[in-house]
């Protein structure tokens, strides 16, 4: 089962792949420490902050709506059972 944190990680990797940029380049254009981005991607961040995701979106030149508008997010299971 896919969870929200995994979906966020997958989306960041997808967006970097589409733009042919590295994780360090993403951190640089988003003015974030590379460790912050890597914490999300390597699962050390169990609950990435929305503000961090917004800053990544700003660096990529997309909106939060564009970030979350994917089948993966639309089909997530409920986190609360």
C-alpha positions in Angstrom: 0.0 0.0 0.0 1.3 3.4 -1.0 1.4 6.0 1.8 1.5 9.8 1.5 5.2 10.2 2.4 6.1 7.7 -0.3 3.9 9.5 -2.8 5.7 12.8 -2.0 9.1 11.1 -2.5 8.0 9.6 -5.8 6.6 12.9 -7.0 9.8 14.8 -6.2 11.9 12.1 -8.0 9.5 12.3 -11.0 9.8 16.0 -11.3 13.6 16.0 -11.0 13.7 13.3 -13.7 11.4 15.3 -16.0 13.7 18.3 -15.6 16.9 16.3 -15.7 18.1 17.8 -12.4 19.8 16.2 -9.5 18.7 16.2 -5.9 21.4 18.7 -5.0 20.4 20.9 -7.9 16.8 20.8 -6.6 18.0 21.8 -3.2 20.0 24.6 -4.7 17.2 26.1 -6.8 14.8 25.8 -3.8 17.3 27.4 -1.4 17.0 24.3 0.9 19.8 22.4 2.5 20.4 19.2 0.5 20.0 17.3 3.8 16.3 18.5 4.0 15.5 17.1 0.5 17.4 13.9 1.1 15.6 13.4 4.4 12.3 13.2 2.5 13.7 11.0 -0.3 15.5 8.5 2.0 12.6 8.2 4.4 14.2 9.9 7.4 11.5 12.5 7.3 8.3 10.6 8.3 6.1 13.7 7.9 7.5 16.3 5.4 6.1 19.7 6.1 3.8 21.3 3.6 6.0 24.4 3.7 9.0 22.4 2.6 7.0 20.9 -0.3 5.8 24.5 -1.2 9.4 25.7 -1.2 10.4 22.8 -3.5 7.5 23.7 -5.8 8.6 27.3 -5.9 12.1 26.2 -6.9 10.6 24.0 -9.7 8.2 26.8 -10.8 5.0 24.9 -10.1 2.1 25.3 -7.8 1.2 23.0 -4.9 -1.9 22.0 -6.9 0.3 20.9 -9.8 2.5 19.0 -7.4 -0.4 17.0 -5.9 -2.4 16.6 -9.1 -1.4 13.1 -9.9 -3.2 9.7 -10.0 -0.9 8.6 -7.2 -2.1 11.3 -4.8 -5.7 10.9 -6.0 -5.8 7.2 -5.2 -4.1 7.2 -1.8 -5.5 5.0 0.9 -6.8 6.7 4.0 -4.1 7.2 6.6 -6.5 6.8 9.5 -8.1 3.3 9.7 
